[in-house]
Amino acid sequence: MNRLTLSILLLFVLILATNYNWWLDSEQPQTSKQGEEVWQPNYLARNMQTSLYNDDGVLTHSIHAKVMEHYDMLGFTLFQQPQYSIFVDTNEPPWEITADEGTLYEDNRIQLETNVEIRSLSNEGLLQTISTSFIEIDLNSKTMHSDQPVTISGVNYVIRGNGFSADLNTKQFELLDHVETIYGK
């Protein structure tokens, strides 16, 4: 190798060595920033009220929440003190579901946790309230499922069990593991 080639090669290595740290430093903040952005909500709402309608313009469900945080990159929305109203038929009162916390996923599935209470707003049904600590609701099919202890209250009775499933369209409720039934006056 001649002196000119050696000088050019040495100059190239020197430039590369001096800019290597700058090049690495400029790459790292973007990666950590993207990781941090995932955990930041895309938007936040307080005292939010939303109503959702089907293709025919019929109200299917509404939600009110004290706080709502939407995480687009993670694919879910968090709620604090959500109150859902699910409308099964236009001629019937809705079912009202409350909880301390809730998570709505992109596939229209919601999980409610802590002090979950499902109330029928109809005075005609035998079933009035269902209480549990966790429930998963498919808002498309209007079905519910829980594997946690549950208390079902109605006119003059209380049923306790572990887990239940329900189809609000057909009004069929299934207790997965019956514990006790208490009849009142």
N, C-alpha and C positions, 0 to 999 in steps of 0.2 A: 504494500500500500504506500502510496506517495503521501507527502505532507498535506496536500490539498484535500484529499479524500479523508484522511485522518482528522483534519481540522473540521471539516463539514460534519463528520460523524460525531465528533466530540461536542460540537456546537448543538447538534440535534439532541443528543443525550442530555446536555445541560438544560436546554429549553424544556425538554420532557420532564426532567427531575424537578425543576422549579415550578412547573405548572401542575404537577401530579397532585399535590396536596389541595390546591385550589379546585381542581377538577373533581376530586373526591368529596370535598366539602360542599360543592354546589349540588351534588347528587343526593346526599343524605337528608337535608331538610325537606325536600319534596316527598320522600318516602315516608318520613315520620309525620309530615303534615297530612298526607293522604290517610294514614292510619288514625290520626286524631280526628279528621273530618268524619270518619265513619261513626264515631261516638257522639258527634254533635248533631242535634236534631236539625232537619231541614227547615222546619217551622214549629212554632210553639203557639198554642192558643189557650186562653183562659176563659172560663164560662162559655165554652163552645156549645152550640146547638146546630145539629145537622139532620136533615131529613132526606131519605133516599127513596126514589120511586122506580118502579119497573118500567119496561118499554111501553106499557099501555097508560102510563101516567098515574098508576095506583101507588099510594104510599105503602112501602113494604117494611121499613123500620126507620126509627129516628133515634138519635143519641144526644144526650147532654152530658158534659163532663166538666169538672172544675178545672182540670188541666189536661191538655192533649199535646203530645210530642210526636212528630212524625219523623221517622228515620228511613229515608228513601233508599239509601245504599244497603241497609240491613233488611228492608222489606217488611217493616211492621210499624204500628202506631201504638204508643202507650197512653193509657188514660188513668187519671186519678179521679176516684169517685164517679165512675160512669153510671148512667141511668139509660138503659136501652128500652125501647118500646118496639115490640115485634108485632106487626099486623098480619094476621093469617088470612082473614076474610074481611071484606069491606063492611059486612053486616054485623060483625062481632067486635067487641072491645079488644084492645091489644093485650099482650102479655107484657108486663113491666119487670125488668131485671136490673137489680142494683148490686153494686159491689164496691169494695174499697179500691181495687186495682183491676185493670184490664189490658189485654194486648190483642189488637186486631191485626191479622196477617193478610197478605195480598190475595189469598184465595178465599176471602170472605169468611174466615173462621176466626172466632173470638174466644179467648180464654179469660175467664173472670176468676179472681181470687180474693179471699178474705171477706167474710161476712156477705156471701152471695145470697140474695133473696129473689125468688121468682114469684111474682104475684099475678094471679088472674084478675083482671079488672072487670070480669063478668060476675054478676051476682047469681047466675043460674047454675054454674058448674059446681060439682061436688068438691073438686080440688081448688083450694084458695091460695096456699103458699107452699113453696119448697125452699128450704134453707140448707145450705151446705158451705164448705170452705173453698170449693173449686168446681168449675163447670166449663165445658167446652161446647160452643154453639156453632153449628154450621148455618150461616145466615141464608145461604142459597136454598138448602133443603128444609130449613127451619126445624132441625133436630138438635137435641141436647144430650150430653153424656157427662157423667161424673162417676169416679171410682172412690169418692170420699164419703164419710158418714153424712147421712141426709135425714132431714125431718120434713115430712109432708103433713100439712095441716088442711083440714077441710071442715065441713059443717059437722060438728059433734064428733070428730075423731082426730087423732094424731098417730102417724105411722113413722117409725124410726127404722132405718136400715143403713146398709153400706152400699153406696152406688146406685145409680138409676140411669135409665135412658128414656127419652121422650121424643115423640113426633108431634109437633104442634098442629100440623095439617090434619092428621087423623085423630088427634087428641088421645093417643095411646101412650100410657106411662108404664114403665116396667121397673120394678124395684129389683135390683140384682141380688141383694142379700137381706132378707127381712129379719129384723131384730125383735120389734114389738109393735103392737097396735093397742091404743088406748081409746075406748069409746066414752064419750061424755053424754051429758043430758041434752 
